[in-house]
Amino acid sequence: MPETFRLIDHCPGSAGIRTPTLQVKRCPECGEEVEIFSNEVSATCGRCGFIIYNDRASCIRWCRYAAECVGPELVRTFRDPDGKERDGGGKG
């Protein structure tokens, strides 16, 4: 049986997760700039303590190939142990 031909090794959406990039967001509570890396789940505002969640890693939460794409360690970081999405209780 022939091997399946693959056009790309990883999905384009995971590039910012595999090679972390810095993003600066504004805290919705106090307006302070908060730095968050693309491979982090959340960051805390240094001024008011508000938790800002990363919305860039959403594909890890639902894609069945996430462990193959970005590695099982990152998948565990963004999912609960039973594989369900973590609560996104903040704004961001």
PyMOL Python script that loads the backbone (N, CA, C, O; Angstrom):
from pymol import cmd

cmd.read_pdbstr("""\
ATOM      1  N   MET A   1       0.839  -1.173   0.000  1.00  0.00           N
ATOM      2  CA  MET A   1       0.000   0.000   0.000  1.00  0.00           C
ATOM      3  C   MET A   1       0.894   1.250   0.000  1.00  0.00           C
ATOM      4  O   MET A   1       1.798   1.338   0.830  1.00  0.00           O
ATOM      5  N   PRO A   2       0.672   2.221  -0.904  1.00  0.00           N
ATOM      6  CA  PRO A   2       1.538   3.400  -0.982  1.00  0.00           C
ATOM      7  C   PRO A   2       1.346   4.334   0.208  1.00  0.00           C
ATOM      8  O   PRO A   2       0.272   4.405   0.805  1.00  0.00           O
ATOM      9  N   GLU A   3       2.435   5.057   0.535  1.00  0.00           N
ATOM     10  CA  GLU A   3       2.362   6.037   1.611  1.00  0.00           C
ATOM     11  C   GLU A   3       1.530   7.228   1.175  1.00  0.00           C
ATOM     12  O   GLU A   3       1.471   7.559  -0.010  1.00  0.00           O
ATOM     13  N   THR A   4       0.892   7.865   2.134  1.00  0.00           N
ATOM     14  CA  THR A   4       0.115   9.066   1.862  1.00  0.00           C
ATOM     15  C   THR A   4       1.067  10.233   1.666  1.00  0.00           C
ATOM     16  O   THR A   4       1.969  10.426   2.481  1.00  0.00           O
ATOM     17  N   PHE A   5       0.896  11.007   0.622  1.00  0.00           N
ATOM     18  CA  PHE A   5       1.730  12.162   0.341  1.00  0.00           C
ATOM     19  C   PHE A   5       1.260  13.330   1.184  1.00  0.00           C
ATOM     20  O   PHE A   5       0.065  13.626   1.219  1.00  0.00           O
ATOM     21  N   ARG A   6       2.180  14.001   1.863  1.00  0.00           N
ATOM     22  CA  ARG A   6       1.849  15.145   2.705  1.00  0.00           C
ATOM     23  C   ARG A   6       2.445  16.403   2.091  1.00  0.00           C
ATOM     24  O   ARG A   6       3.630  16.429   1.758  1.00  0.00           O
ATOM     25  N   LEU A   7       1.633  17.446   1.940  1.00  0.00           N
ATOM     26  CA  LEU A   7       2.107  18.698   1.373  1.00  0.00           C
ATOM     27  C   LEU A   7       2.883  19.534   2.384  1.00  0.00           C
ATOM     28  O   LEU A   7       3.838  20.219   2.017  1.00  0.00           O
ATOM     29  N   ILE A   8       2.486  19.483   3.647  1.00  0.00           N
ATOM     30  CA  ILE A   8       3.158  20.250   4.690  1.00  0.00           C
ATOM     31  C   ILE A   8       3.367  19.358   5.908  1.00  0.00           C
ATOM     32  O   ILE A   8       2.618  18.407   6.129  1.00  0.00           O
ATOM     33  N   ASP A   9       4.388  19.675   6.690  1.00  0.00           N
ATOM     34  CA  ASP A   9       4.674  18.889   7.892  1.00  0.00           C
ATOM     35  C   ASP A   9       3.761  19.264   9.051  1.00  0.00           C
ATOM     36  O   ASP A   9       3.403  18.410   9.861  1.00  0.00           O
ATOM     37  N   HIS A  10       3.383  20.538   9.134  1.00  0.00           N
ATOM     38  CA  HIS A  10       2.551  21.035  10.219  1.00  0.00           C
ATOM     39  C   HIS A  10       1.540  21.998   9.632  1.00  0.00           C
ATOM     40  O   HIS A  10       1.769  22.588   8.577  1.00  0.00           O
ATOM     41  N   CYS A  11       0.440  22.152  10.308  1.00  0.00           N
ATOM     42  CA  CYS A  11      -0.548  23.111   9.818  1.00  0.00           C
ATOM     43  C   CYS A  11      -0.011  24.523   9.982  1.00  0.00           C
ATOM     44  O   CYS A  11       0.733  24.788  10.927  1.00  0.00           O
ATOM     45  N   PRO A  12      -0.368  25.432   9.093  1.00  0.00           N
ATOM     46  CA  PRO A  12       0.133  26.807   9.201  1.00  0.00           C
ATOM     47  C   PRO A  12      -0.302  27.514  10.478  1.00  0.00           C
ATOM     48  O   PRO A  12       0.397  28.413  10.945  1.00  0.00           O
ATOM     49  N   GLY A  13      -1.422  27.134  11.046  1.00  0.00           N
ATOM     50  CA  GLY A  13      -1.909  27.779  12.254  1.00  0.00           C
ATOM     51  C   GLY A  13      -1.084  27.489  13.488  1.00  0.00           C
ATOM     52  O   GLY A  13      -1.202  28.200  14.487  1.00  0.00           O
ATOM     53  N   SER A  14      -0.256  26.466  13.445  1.00  0.00           N
ATOM     54  CA  SER A  14       0.534  26.108  14.628  1.00  0.00           C
ATOM     55  C   SER A  14       1.914  26.756  14.649  1.00  0.00           C
ATOM     56  O   SER A  14       2.663  26.553  15.604  1.00  0.00           O
ATOM     57  N   ALA A  15       2.268  27.515  13.642  1.00  0.00           N
ATOM     58  CA  ALA A  15       3.609  28.111  13.574  1.00  0.00           C
ATOM     59  C   ALA A  15       3.909  28.983  14.793  1.00  0.00           C
ATOM     60  O   ALA A  15       5.018  28.932  15.326  1.00  0.00           O
ATOM     61  N   GLY A  16       2.942  29.781  15.241  1.00  0.00           N
ATOM     62  CA  GLY A  16       3.147  30.648  16.399  1.00  0.00           C
ATOM     63  C   GLY A  16       3.199  29.898  17.712  1.00  0.00           C
ATOM     64  O   GLY A  16       3.617  30.450  18.729  1.00  0.00           O
ATOM     65  N   ILE A  17       2.782  28.653  17.699  1.00  0.00           N
ATOM     66  CA  ILE A  17       2.827  27.831  18.902  1.00  0.00           C
ATOM     67  C   ILE A  17       4.162  27.094  18.964  1.00  0.00           C
ATOM     68  O   ILE A  17       4.793  27.032  20.019  1.00  0.00           O
ATOM     69  N   ARG A  18       4.587  26.540  17.840  1.00  0.00           N
ATOM     70  CA  ARG A  18       5.859  25.815  17.789  1.00  0.00           C
ATOM     71  C   ARG A  18       7.046  26.757  17.925  1.00  0.00           C
ATOM     72  O   ARG A  18       8.048  26.400  18.545  1.00  0.00           O
ATOM     73  N   THR A  19       6.950  27.950  17.356  1.00  0.00           N
ATOM     74  CA  THR A  19       7.977  28.981  17.481  1.00  0.00           C
ATOM     75  C   THR A  19       7.308  30.177  18.143  1.00  0.00           C
ATOM     76  O   THR A  19       6.720  31.014  17.457  1.00  0.00           O
ATOM     77  N   PRO A  20       7.388  30.268  19.464  1.00  0.00           N
ATOM     78  CA  PRO A  20       6.645  31.296  20.200  1.00  0.00           C
ATOM     79  C   PRO A  20       6.954  32.721  19.738  1.00  0.00           C
ATOM     80  O   PRO A  20       8.098  33.077  19.455  1.00  0.00           O
ATOM     81  N   THR A  21       5.903  33.504  19.675  1.00  0.00           N
ATOM     82  CA  THR A  21       6.028  34.924  19.364  1.00  0.00           C
ATOM     83  C   THR A  21       5.392  35.721  20.494  1.00  0.00           C
ATOM     84  O   THR A  21       4.473  35.251  21.164  1.00  0.00           O
ATOM     85  N   LEU A  22       5.894  36.928  20.692  1.00  0.00           N
ATOM     86  CA  LEU A  22       5.390  37.789  21.748  1.00  0.00           C
ATOM     87  C   LEU A  22       4.254  38.650  21.214  1.00  0.00           C
ATOM     88  O   LEU A  22       4.347  39.216  20.125  1.00  0.00           O
ATOM     89  N   GLN A  23       3.195  38.740  21.982  1.00  0.00           N
ATOM     90  CA  GLN A  23       2.070  39.600  21.642  1.00  0.00           C
ATOM     91  C   GLN A  23       1.810  40.511  22.840  1.00  0.00           C
ATOM     92  O   GLN A  23       1.894  40.076  23.989  1.00  0.00           O
ATOM     93  N   VAL A  24       1.501  41.755  22.571  1.00  0.00           N
ATOM     94  CA  VAL A  24       1.165  42.702  23.624  1.00  0.00           C
ATOM     95  C   VAL A  24      -0.323  42.998  23.525  1.00  0.00           C
ATOM     96  O   VAL A  24      -0.814  43.422  22.479  1.00  0.00           O
ATOM     97  N   LYS A  25      -1.038  42.770  24.623  1.00  0.00           N
ATOM     98  CA  LYS A  25      -2.479  43.035  24.679  1.00  0.00           C
ATOM     99  C   LYS A  25      -2.739  44.109  25.722  1.00  0.00           C
ATOM    100  O   LYS A  25      -1.928  44.329  26.621  1.00  0.00           O
ATOM    101  N   ARG A  26      -3.852  44.759  25.596  1.00  0.00           N
ATOM    102  CA  ARG A  26      -4.299  45.731  26.598  1.00  0.00           C
ATOM    103  C   ARG A  26      -5.208  45.023  27.584  1.00  0.00           C
ATOM    104  O   ARG A  26      -6.104  44.278  27.186  1.00  0.00           O
ATOM    105  N   CYS A  27      -4.981  45.251  28.857  1.00  0.00           N
ATOM    106  CA  CYS A  27      -5.852  44.699  29.886  1.00  0.00           C
ATOM    107  C   CYS A  27      -7.217  45.364  29.742  1.00  0.00           C
ATOM    108  O   CYS A  27      -7.299  46.592  29.724  1.00  0.00           O
ATOM    109  N   PRO A  28      -8.286  44.583  29.638  1.00  0.00           N
ATOM    110  CA  PRO A  28      -9.616  45.174  29.492  1.00  0.00           C
ATOM    111  C   PRO A  28     -10.125  45.848  30.766  1.00  0.00           C
ATOM    112  O   PRO A  28     -11.107  46.589  30.728  1.00  0.00           O
ATOM    113  N   GLU A  29      -9.463  45.591  31.887  1.00  0.00           N
ATOM    114  CA  GLU A  29      -9.880  46.186  33.155  1.00  0.00           C
ATOM    115  C   GLU A  29      -9.225  47.541  33.420  1.00  0.00           C
ATOM    116  O   GLU A  29      -9.897  48.487  33.829  1.00  0.00           O
ATOM    117  N   CYS A  30      -7.901  47.635  33.184  1.00  0.00           N
ATOM    118  CA  CYS A  30      -7.192  48.866  33.560  1.00  0.00           C
ATOM    119  C   CYS A  30      -6.429  49.522  32.414  1.00  0.00           C
ATOM    120  O   CYS A  30      -5.939  50.641  32.565  1.00  0.00           O
ATOM    121  N   GLY A  31      -6.317  48.845  31.268  1.00  0.00           N
ATOM    122  CA  GLY A  31      -5.638  49.422  30.119  1.00  0.00           C
ATOM    123  C   GLY A  31      -4.136  49.207  30.071  1.00  0.00           C
ATOM    124  O   GLY A  31      -3.489  49.639  29.117  1.00  0.00           O
ATOM    125  N   GLU A  32      -3.568  48.555  31.064  1.00  0.00           N
ATOM    126  CA  GLU A  32      -2.133  48.268  31.095  1.00  0.00           C
ATOM    127  C   GLU A  32      -1.755  47.329  29.955  1.00  0.00           C
ATOM    128  O   GLU A  32      -2.551  46.470  29.577  1.00  0.00           O
ATOM    129  N   GLU A  33      -0.543  47.482  29.396  1.00  0.00           N
ATOM    130  CA  GLU A  33      -0.050  46.552  28.394  1.00  0.00           C
ATOM    131  C   GLU A  33       0.403  45.274  29.086  1.00  0.00           C
ATOM    132  O   GLU A  33       1.107  45.319  30.094  1.00  0.00           O
ATOM    133  N   VAL A  34      -0.013  44.121  28.528  1.00  0.00           N
ATOM    134  CA  VAL A  34       0.340  42.823  29.096  1.00  0.00           C
ATOM    135  C   VAL A  34       0.987  41.993  27.993  1.00  0.00           C
ATOM    136  O   VAL A  34       0.420  41.843  26.911  1.00  0.00           O
ATOM    137  N   GLU A  35       2.174  41.454  28.266  1.00  0.00           N
ATOM    138  CA  GLU A  35       2.870  40.618  27.297  1.00  0.00           C
ATOM    139  C   GLU A  35       2.452  39.171  27.487  1.00  0.00           C
ATOM    140  O   GLU A  35       2.384  38.679  28.613  1.00  0.00           O
ATOM    141  N   ILE A  36       2.171  38.484  26.371  1.00  0.00           N
ATOM    142  CA  ILE A  36       1.830  37.064  26.406  1.00  0.00           C
ATOM    143  C   ILE A  36       2.461  36.402  25.191  1.00  0.00           C
ATOM    144  O   ILE A  36       2.341  36.894  24.069  1.00  0.00           O
ATOM    145  N   PHE A  37       3.131  35.286  25.425  1.00  0.00           N
ATOM    146  CA  PHE A  37       3.722  34.529  24.329  1.00  0.00           C
ATOM    147  C   PHE A  37       2.661  33.608  23.722  1.00  0.00           C
ATOM    148  O   PHE A  37       1.725  33.184  24.400  1.00  0.00           O
ATOM    149  N   SER A  38       2.827  33.310  22.442  1.00  0.00           N
ATOM    150  CA  SER A  38       1.826  32.529  21.713  1.00  0.00           C
ATOM    151  C   SER A  38       1.683  31.102  22.237  1.00  0.00           C
ATOM    152  O   SER A  38       0.682  30.449  21.940  1.00  0.00           O
ATOM    153  N   ASN A  39       2.642  30.598  22.999  1.00  0.00           N
ATOM    154  CA  ASN A  39       2.534  29.250  23.544  1.00  0.00           C
ATOM    155  C   ASN A  39       2.120  29.223  25.011  1.00  0.00           C
ATOM    156  O   ASN A  39       2.182  28.175  25.654  1.00  0.00           O
ATOM    157  N   GLU A  40       1.700  30.367  25.545  1.00  0.00           N
ATOM    158  CA  GLU A  40       1.236  30.451  26.930  1.00  0.00           C
ATOM    159  C   GLU A  40      -0.292  30.429  26.972  1.00  0.00           C
ATOM    160  O   GLU A  40      -0.957  30.957  26.081  1.00  0.00           O
ATOM    161  N   VAL A  41      -0.828  29.821  28.002  1.00  0.00           N
ATOM    162  CA  VAL A  41      -2.274  29.753  28.172  1.00  0.00           C
ATOM    163  C   VAL A  41      -2.825  31.102  28.619  1.00  0.00           C
ATOM    164  O   VAL A  41      -3.870  31.540  28.139  1.00  0.00           O
ATOM    165  N   SER A  42      -2.121  31.760  29.540  1.00  0.00           N
ATOM    166  CA  SER A  42      -2.629  33.021  30.078  1.00  0.00           C
ATOM    167  C   SER A  42      -1.479  33.876  30.599  1.00  0.00           C
ATOM    168  O   SER A  42      -0.354  33.407  30.769  1.00  0.00           O
ATOM    169  N   ALA A  43      -1.798  35.140  30.845  1.00  0.00           N
ATOM    170  CA  ALA A  43      -0.856  36.073  31.465  1.00  0.00           C
ATOM    171  C   ALA A  43      -1.653  36.938  32.434  1.00  0.00           C
ATOM    172  O   ALA A  43      -2.839  37.191  32.220  1.00  0.00           O
ATOM    173  N   THR A  44      -1.007  37.384  33.484  1.00  0.00           N
ATOM    174  CA  THR A  44      -1.665  38.203  34.499  1.00  0.00           C
ATOM    175  C   THR A  44      -1.214  39.650  34.371  1.00  0.00           C
ATOM    176  O   THR A  44      -0.024  39.933  34.234  1.00  0.00           O
ATOM    177  N   CYS A  45      -2.166  40.550  34.417  1.00  0.00           N
ATOM    178  CA  CYS A  45      -1.864  41.977  34.356  1.00  0.00           C
ATOM    179  C   CYS A  45      -1.060  42.359  35.591  1.00  0.00           C
ATOM    180  O   CYS A  45      -1.450  42.049  36.716  1.00  0.00           O
ATOM    181  N   GLY A  46       0.057  43.028  35.375  1.00  0.00           N
ATOM    182  CA  GLY A  46       0.913  43.439  36.482  1.00  0.00           C
ATOM    183  C   GLY A  46       0.330  44.549  37.329  1.00  0.00           C
ATOM    184  O   GLY A  46       0.738  44.736  38.475  1.00  0.00           O
ATOM    185  N   ARG A  47      -0.616  45.286  36.783  1.00  0.00           N
ATOM    186  CA  ARG A  47      -1.212  46.401  37.522  1.00  0.00           C
ATOM    187  C   ARG A  47      -2.409  45.957  38.359  1.00  0.00           C
ATOM    188  O   ARG A  47      -2.462  46.239  39.556  1.00  0.00           O
ATOM    189  N   CYS A  48      -3.369  45.265  37.745  1.00  0.00           N
ATOM    190  CA  CYS A  48      -4.610  44.961  38.469  1.00  0.00           C
ATOM    191  C   CYS A  48      -4.829  43.469  38.756  1.00  0.00           C
ATOM    192  O   CYS A  48      -5.740  43.113  39.504  1.00  0.00           O
ATOM    193  N   GLY A  49      -3.994  42.587  38.165  1.00  0.00           N
ATOM    194  CA  GLY A  49      -4.121  41.156  38.430  1.00  0.00           C
ATOM    195  C   GLY A  49      -5.117  40.419  37.552  1.00  0.00           C
ATOM    196  O   GLY A  49      -5.331  39.222  37.744  1.00  0.00           O
ATOM    197  N   PHE A  50      -5.738  41.109  36.585  1.00  0.00           N
ATOM    198  CA  PHE A  50      -6.700  40.475  35.687  1.00  0.00           C
ATOM    199  C   PHE A  50      -5.989  39.423  34.841  1.00  0.00           C
ATOM    200  O   PHE A  50      -4.884  39.667  34.356  1.00  0.00           O
ATOM    201  N   ILE A  51      -6.605  38.258  34.656  1.00  0.00           N
ATOM    202  CA  ILE A  51      -6.008  37.184  33.866  1.00  0.00           C
ATOM    203  C   ILE A  51      -6.485  37.318  32.423  1.00  0.00           C
ATOM    204  O   ILE A  51      -7.683  37.335  32.141  1.00  0.00           O
ATOM    205  N   ILE A  52      -5.517  37.412  31.522  1.00  0.00           N
ATOM    206  CA  ILE A  52      -5.797  37.504  30.098  1.00  0.00           C
ATOM    207  C   ILE A  52      -5.457  36.167  29.475  1.00  0.00           C
ATOM    208  O   ILE A  52      -4.362  35.645  29.682  1.00  0.00           O
ATOM    209  N   TYR A  53      -6.390  35.605  28.712  1.00  0.00           N
ATOM    210  CA  TYR A  53      -6.188  34.295  28.097  1.00  0.00           C
ATOM    211  C   TYR A  53      -5.736  34.430  26.658  1.00  0.00           C
ATOM    212  O   TYR A  53      -6.128  35.358  25.952  1.00  0.00           O
ATOM    213  N   ASN A  54      -4.912  33.496  26.237  1.00  0.00           N
ATOM    214  CA  ASN A  54      -4.394  33.462  24.884  1.00  0.00           C
ATOM    215  C   ASN A  54      -5.445  32.865  23.952  1.00  0.00           C
ATOM    216  O   ASN A  54      -5.898  31.740  24.162  1.00  0.00           O
ATOM    217  N   ASP A  55      -5.825  33.604  22.941  1.00  0.00           N
ATOM    218  CA  ASP A  55      -6.792  33.088  21.978  1.00  0.00           C
ATOM    219  C   ASP A  55      -6.118  32.527  20.740  1.00  0.00           C
ATOM    220  O   ASP A  55      -6.804  31.992  19.869  1.00  0.00           O
ATOM    221  N   ARG A  56      -4.804  32.628  20.629  1.00  0.00           N
ATOM    222  CA  ARG A  56      -4.099  32.171  19.435  1.00  0.00           C
ATOM    223  C   ARG A  56      -3.909  30.664  19.405  1.00  0.00           C
ATOM    224  O   ARG A  56      -3.705  30.108  18.326  1.00  0.00           O
ATOM    225  N   ALA A  57      -3.965  29.993  20.517  1.00  0.00           N
ATOM    226  CA  ALA A  57      -3.698  28.559  20.570  1.00  0.00           C
ATOM    227  C   ALA A  57      -4.966  27.731  20.519  1.00  0.00           C
ATOM    228  O   ALA A  57      -4.978  26.584  20.966  1.00  0.00           O
ATOM    229  N   SER A  58      -6.019  28.290  19.987  1.00  0.00           N
ATOM    230  CA  SER A  58      -7.303  27.607  20.019  1.00  0.00           C
ATOM    231  C   SER A  58      -7.311  26.292  19.237  1.00  0.00           C
ATOM    232  O   SER A  58      -8.062  25.384  19.593  1.00  0.00           O
ATOM    233  N   CYS A  59      -6.504  26.159  18.188  1.00  0.00           N
ATOM    234  CA  CYS A  59      -6.521  24.915  17.415  1.00  0.00           C
ATOM    235  C   CYS A  59      -6.062  23.725  18.250  1.00  0.00           C
ATOM    236  O   CYS A  59      -6.497  22.599  18.008  1.00  0.00           O
ATOM    237  N   ILE A  60      -5.195  23.955  19.224  1.00  0.00           N
ATOM    238  CA  ILE A  60      -4.747  22.866  20.091  1.00  0.00           C
ATOM    239  C   ILE A  60      -5.924  22.292  20.862  1.00  0.00           C
ATOM    240  O   ILE A  60      -5.947  21.098  21.161  1.00  0.00           O
ATOM    241  N   ARG A  61      -6.880  23.111  21.179  1.00  0.00           N
ATOM    242  CA  ARG A  61      -8.015  22.678  21.988  1.00  0.00           C
ATOM    243  C   ARG A  61      -8.958  21.742  21.251  1.00  0.00           C
ATOM    244  O   ARG A  61      -9.641  20.941  21.891  1.00  0.00           O
ATOM    245  N   TRP A  62      -9.019  21.815  19.917  1.00  0.00           N
ATOM    246  CA  TRP A  62     -10.003  20.994  19.209  1.00  0.00           C
ATOM    247  C   TRP A  62      -9.432  20.064  18.144  1.00  0.00           C
ATOM    248  O   TRP A  62     -10.098  19.103  17.759  1.00  0.00           O
ATOM    249  N   CYS A  63      -8.229  20.320  17.659  1.00  0.00           N
ATOM    250  CA  CYS A  63      -7.695  19.531  16.548  1.00  0.00           C
ATOM    251  C   CYS A  63      -7.235  18.156  17.008  1.00  0.00           C
ATOM    252  O   CYS A  63      -6.476  18.034  17.970  1.00  0.00           O
ATOM    253  N   ARG A  64      -7.694  17.134  16.321  1.00  0.00           N
ATOM    254  CA  ARG A  64      -7.322  15.768  16.714  1.00  0.00           C
ATOM    255  C   ARG A  64      -5.867  15.438  16.391  1.00  0.00           C
ATOM    256  O   ARG A  64      -5.335  14.449  16.896  1.00  0.00           O
ATOM    257  N   TYR A  65      -5.217  16.249  15.558  1.00  0.00           N
ATOM    258  CA  TYR A  65      -3.813  16.042  15.213  1.00  0.00           C
ATOM    259  C   TYR A  65      -2.875  16.932  16.015  1.00  0.00           C
ATOM    260  O   TYR A  65      -1.683  16.991  15.714  1.00  0.00           O
ATOM    261  N   ALA A  66      -3.377  17.613  17.009  1.00  0.00           N
ATOM    262  CA  ALA A  66      -2.573  18.585  17.760  1.00  0.00           C
ATOM    263  C   ALA A  66      -1.331  17.952  18.381  1.00  0.00           C
ATOM    264  O   ALA A  66      -0.254  18.546  18.327  1.00  0.00           O
ATOM    265  N   ALA A  67      -1.453  16.780  18.961  1.00  0.00           N
ATOM    266  CA  ALA A  67      -0.303  16.143  19.603  1.00  0.00           C
ATOM    267  C   ALA A  67       0.792  15.820  18.593  1.00  0.00           C
ATOM    268  O   ALA A  67       1.977  15.935  18.909  1.00  0.00           O
ATOM    269  N   GLU A  68       0.413  15.422  17.391  1.00  0.00           N
ATOM    270  CA  GLU A  68       1.394  15.148  16.346  1.00  0.00           C
ATOM    271  C   GLU A  68       2.020  16.437  15.829  1.00  0.00           C
ATOM    272  O   GLU A  68       3.188  16.452  15.440  1.00  0.00           O
ATOM    273  N   CYS A  69       1.259  17.498  15.826  1.00  0.00           N
ATOM    274  CA  CYS A  69       1.686  18.760  15.242  1.00  0.00           C
ATOM    275  C   CYS A  69       2.594  19.567  16.164  1.00  0.00           C
ATOM    276  O   CYS A  69       3.671  19.993  15.745  1.00  0.00           O
ATOM    277  N   VAL A  70       2.186  19.780  17.392  1.00  0.00           N
ATOM    278  CA  VAL A  70       2.947  20.638  18.311  1.00  0.00           C
ATOM    279  C   VAL A  70       3.554  19.868  19.472  1.00  0.00           C
ATOM    280  O   VAL A  70       4.322  20.438  20.248  1.00  0.00           O
ATOM    281  N   GLY A  71       3.234  18.599  19.610  1.00  0.00           N
ATOM    282  CA  GLY A  71       3.789  17.780  20.672  1.00  0.00           C
ATOM    283  C   GLY A  71       2.833  17.600  21.832  1.00  0.00           C
ATOM    284  O   GLY A  71       2.047  18.499  22.132  1.00  0.00           O
ATOM    285  N   PRO A  72       2.887  16.462  22.484  1.00  0.00           N
ATOM    286  CA  PRO A  72       1.963  16.140  23.568  1.00  0.00           C
ATOM    287  C   PRO A  72       2.083  17.046  24.786  1.00  0.00           C
ATOM    288  O   PRO A  72       1.098  17.253  25.495  1.00  0.00           O
ATOM    289  N   GLU A  73       3.274  17.593  25.043  1.00  0.00           N
ATOM    290  CA  GLU A  73       3.446  18.461  26.215  1.00  0.00           C
ATOM    291  C   GLU A  73       2.607  19.731  26.084  1.00  0.00           C
ATOM    292  O   GLU A  73       1.931  20.132  27.031  1.00  0.00           O
ATOM    293  N   LEU A  74       2.652  20.362  24.909  1.00  0.00           N
ATOM    294  CA  LEU A  74       1.857  21.573  24.710  1.00  0.00           C
ATOM    295  C   LEU A  74       0.374  21.272  24.721  1.00  0.00           C
ATOM    296  O   LEU A  74      -0.418  22.077  25.209  1.00  0.00           O
ATOM    297  N   VAL A  75      -0.012  20.122  24.190  1.00  0.00           N
ATOM    298  CA  VAL A  75      -1.426  19.749  24.210  1.00  0.00           C
ATOM    299  C   VAL A  75      -1.900  19.620  25.647  1.00  0.00           C
ATOM    300  O   VAL A  75      -2.988  20.090  25.980  1.00  0.00           O
ATOM    301  N   ARG A  76      -1.101  18.990  26.506  1.00  0.00           N
ATOM    302  CA  ARG A  76      -1.476  18.868  27.924  1.00  0.00           C
ATOM    303  C   ARG A  76      -1.566  20.234  28.596  1.00  0.00           C
ATOM    304  O   ARG A  76      -2.394  20.429  29.486  1.00  0.00           O
ATOM    305  N   THR A  77      -0.737  21.169  28.188  1.00  0.00           N
ATOM    306  CA  THR A  77      -0.777  22.518  28.755  1.00  0.00           C
ATOM    307  C   THR A  77      -2.095  23.215  28.449  1.00  0.00           C
ATOM    308  O   THR A  77      -2.627  23.930  29.298  1.00  0.00           O
ATOM    309  N   PHE A  78      -2.624  23.019  27.258  1.00  0.00           N
ATOM    310  CA  PHE A  78      -3.817  23.731  26.818  1.00  0.00           C
ATOM    311  C   PHE A  78      -5.106  22.947  27.010  1.00  0.00           C
ATOM    312  O   PHE A  78      -6.187  23.491  26.785  1.00  0.00           O
ATOM    313  N   ARG A  79      -5.024  21.678  27.421  1.00  0.00           N
ATOM    314  CA  ARG A  79      -6.223  20.863  27.641  1.00  0.00           C
ATOM    315  C   ARG A  79      -6.220  20.303  29.057  1.00  0.00           C
ATOM    316  O   ARG A  79      -5.169  20.166  29.683  1.00  0.00           O
ATOM    317  N   ASP A  80      -7.397  19.988  29.544  1.00  0.00           N
ATOM    318  CA  ASP A  80      -7.502  19.270  30.818  1.00  0.00           C
ATOM    319  C   ASP A  80      -7.015  17.847  30.614  1.00  0.00           C
ATOM    320  O   ASP A  80      -6.910  17.401  29.472  1.00  0.00           O
ATOM    321  N   PRO A  81      -6.712  17.118  31.684  1.00  0.00           N
ATOM    322  CA  PRO A  81      -6.232  15.742  31.548  1.00  0.00           C
ATOM    323  C   PRO A  81      -7.170  14.827  30.759  1.00  0.00           C
ATOM    324  O   PRO A  81      -6.709  13.865  30.146  1.00  0.00           O
ATOM    325  N   ASP A  82      -8.458  15.103  30.763  1.00  0.00           N
ATOM    326  CA  ASP A  82      -9.381  14.258  30.010  1.00  0.00           C
ATOM    327  C   ASP A  82      -9.534  14.710  28.565  1.00  0.00           C
ATOM    328  O   ASP A  82     -10.371  14.175  27.837  1.00  0.00           O
ATOM    329  N   GLY A  83      -8.731  15.697  28.134  1.00  0.00           N
ATOM    330  CA  GLY A  83      -8.741  16.134  26.748  1.00  0.00           C
ATOM    331  C   GLY A  83      -9.721  17.219  26.420  1.00  0.00           C
ATOM    332  O   GLY A  83      -9.826  17.615  25.259  1.00  0.00           O
ATOM    333  N   LYS A  84     -10.450  17.720  27.403  1.00  0.00           N
ATOM    334  CA  LYS A  84     -11.429  18.770  27.163  1.00  0.00           C
ATOM    335  C   LYS A  84     -10.760  20.133  27.235  1.00  0.00           C
ATOM    336  O   LYS A  84      -9.695  20.285  27.834  1.00  0.00           O
ATOM    337  N   GLU A  85     -11.385  21.102  26.629  1.00  0.00           N
ATOM    338  CA  GLU A  85     -10.862  22.464  26.621  1.00  0.00           C
ATOM    339  C   GLU A  85     -10.853  23.039  28.029  1.00  0.00           C
ATOM    340  O   GLU A  85     -11.776  22.816  28.811  1.00  0.00           O
ATOM    341  N   ARG A  86      -9.792  23.787  28.341  1.00  0.00           N
ATOM    342  CA  ARG A  86      -9.736  24.498  29.618  1.00  0.00           C
ATOM    343  C   ARG A  86     -10.731  25.641  29.597  1.00  0.00           C
ATOM    344  O   ARG A  86     -11.073  26.163  28.536  1.00  0.00           O
ATOM    345  N   ASP A  87     -11.183  26.018  30.751  1.00  0.00           N
ATOM    346  CA  ASP A  87     -12.107  27.133  30.877  1.00  0.00           C
ATOM    347  C   ASP A  87     -11.404  28.412  30.480  1.00  0.00           C
ATOM    348  O   ASP A  87     -10.307  28.694  30.963  1.00  0.00           O
ATOM    349  N   GLY A  88     -12.022  29.193  29.604  1.00  0.00           N
ATOM    350  CA  GLY A  88     -11.433  30.446  29.150  1.00  0.00           C
ATOM    351  C   GLY A  88     -12.005  31.628  29.893  1.00  0.00           C
ATOM    352  O   GLY A  88     -12.340  32.635  29.269  1.00  0.00           O
ATOM    353  N   GLY A  89     -12.128  31.542  31.186  1.00  0.00           N
ATOM    354  CA  GLY A  89     -12.846  32.482  32.032  1.00  0.00           C
ATOM    355  C   GLY A  89     -12.495  33.938  31.984  1.00  0.00           C
ATOM    356  O   GLY A  89     -13.202  34.725  32.613  1.00  0.00           O
ATOM    357  N   GLY A  90     -11.466  34.371  31.294  1.00  0.00           N
ATOM    358  CA  GLY A  90     -11.144  35.792  31.248  1.00  0.00           C
ATOM    359  C   GLY A  90     -11.415  36.382  29.890  1.00  0.00           C
ATOM    360  O   GLY A  90     -11.918  35.708  28.991  1.00  0.00           O
ATOM    361  N   LYS A  91     -11.080  37.646  29.748  1.00  0.00           N
ATOM    362  CA  LYS A  91     -11.211  38.313  28.457  1.00  0.00           C
ATOM    363  C   LYS A  91      -9.827  38.424  27.847  1.00  0.00           C
ATOM    364  O   LYS A  91      -8.829  38.338  28.562  1.00  0.00           O
ATOM    365  N   GLY A  92      -9.750  38.613  26.546  1.00  0.00           N
ATOM    366  CA  GLY A  92      -8.424  38.782  25.978  1.00  0.00           C
ATOM    367  C   GLY A  92      -8.429  38.901  24.571  1.00  0.00           C
ATOM    368  O   GLY A  92      -7.370  39.049  23.961  1.00  0.00           O
TER     369      GLY A  92
END
""", "prot")
cmd.dss("prot")
cmd.show_as("cartoon", "prot")
cmd.util.cbc("prot")
cmd.orient("prot")
